[in-house]
Amino acid sequence: MLTRRVFMRGGAMVMAGMGAAPWWLARAADGASGGKRKILVAIFQRGAADGLNVVVPFADKRYYELRPTIGIPAPGSAPNTAIDLDGRFALNPALQPLKALWDKQQLAIVEATGSPDPTRSHFDAQDQMESGTPGKTSSDGWLNRALSPAGPDTSPVRAIAVGAQLPRTMRGARSAIAVNDAQQVQAGNADTSILESMYAKSGDQPLARTGNDAFAALKIIRSITQQPNTPLPGGPQAPQYGQGGELGRSLQQIARLIKADVGVEAAFAEIGGWDHHGNENPQLSNLLRQFGSALAAFSQDMGDRMEDIVVVTMSEFGRTAQENGNAGTDHGHGDVMMVLGGSVRGGKVYGKWPGLEKEQLFEGRDLAVTTDYRDVLGELVSGHLGQKNLAQVFPGYRRGESLGLLRG
C-alpha cells in the first residue's frame, strides 16, 4: 500500500514527510551556488561512550584510583599519554587529529553532560535522547522539530541521515531522507522505474508529489556521488576519510551534499560499538582513531564552509567511574559532548566538573550530570539554526544558564 513514506531497498533511500517542488535540482545541475545556510550535523555514539577515557580528567586524583589498569596515562608521564588541553583535561591519545581543531579554537568540550533521567537501558536512553524528551519518548525527534516549517524554497533534502533507516532524531512533520550508501544508489533500473510510475500515476496529488521528489532526490544524489570529491577553499586536496571507518564514509556523503548546495540544513550520522564491558582500552582506541579522523577529515573537507556548520556529538549515557574486573566499565550516567565549528568558542572545556569522590558520584558509582544535554543542543538550535522556540523542540524543557558555546 502506498503511503507518504518512500522506501527503496535497491536505492537504499528513505524519504519521510512532504517535500516542496524540486527547485534545487535545476540549480544543482546548472552548478549555481545559492546563499550560504547554517547547517547542524548531529553525531550519535551508540553504546554509551566512556567519556572519562575519551576526555581524561587527569587532574582529578581519584580518576587513577578508580581506574588502576585502564586509566589513560597523564600527559607527559609515559609514551602514548593523554594530550593536555588545559592542565585539567586531556584528549585520549587516539584523538590526536582533533588537537589541531582545539588549537584553532574550533573544538569545544562539554563535561558531565547527560540526561536527567537515570535509566541505564541503551534502548530507552537512546530513544529518549533522540526524542529530546528525558523519561519518555515521542514519535518525532528533536532535530526534526528544530527545523522551520517548509516554504516554497525548502529543499526535499533539507534534512538527511546516513543509515539504513531514518533515525528517531530525524522523524517528524518536516521532510527528511535517509541514505544508506549513496555510492550504491541506482536510478532508472526496472524496480525503481515501476515504483516511480506508480507514484506518478497516483490520484493522490500530495502523495504523487512526494514520490516524485523522492525519485528526483535519488537521481541528484547519484549524480553528486559520481562527481570528484573536490575540497572547498581552505581545505586540503585529499581529506583522509578512509581512516575514519564507517563514520568517515558517512560524513563524506554528507560533505558532498553540502558542497553541492542542494539545500541541506540538518544532517545525522552515527557510529556504534561503544559498549565496552571488557578489554576496553584497545577497542576504545581503535574506535576513537576512526572518530577523530572522521571529524578532522570532515572539517578539512569543508574548509571555509565550516564557518556555517556546527557538529555536535553525543552518546546515550556514560560509563561507571570505577573499572570492573574485566578491564572494562559498565553502564553509567554522566558523559562528555563535543561541539565543532567555525562559529564555536573552542579551545575550552565547558560545564561544571562534579568530581569523582564517592560522595560526588551519582548513586555512588557514576559521573554526575551537571549539564543537561538539552542545554547544549538548545544553544545550537537557537543560536545556530535560529529556532528560538525551544519549548517546541524540547517539550517540557526549561532552559538553564547559557554555556556560551557560540560566538556572537
Secondary structure, DSSP 8 states (H G I E B T S, - for coil): ---SEEEETTTTEEEES-----HHHHHHHHT-------EEEEEEETT---HHHHEE-TT-THHHHH-TTT----TTSSTT--EESSSS-EE-GGGGGGHHHHHTT-EEEEEEEE-SS----HHHHHHHHHHT-TTS--SS-HHHHHS----TT--TTSEEEESSS--GGG-SSS-EEEES-GGG---SSHHHHHHHHHHHT-S-HHHHHHHHHHHHHHHHHHHHHTS-----TTS-SS--GGGGHHHHHHHHHHHHHHHTTS---EEEEEE-----SSSHHHHHHHHHHHHHHHHHHHHHHHGGGGGGEEEEEEES--BBSS--TTSS--B-S-EEEEEEETTB--SEEES-----SGGGSBTTTB----EEHHHHHHHHIIIII----HHHHSTT----S----B--
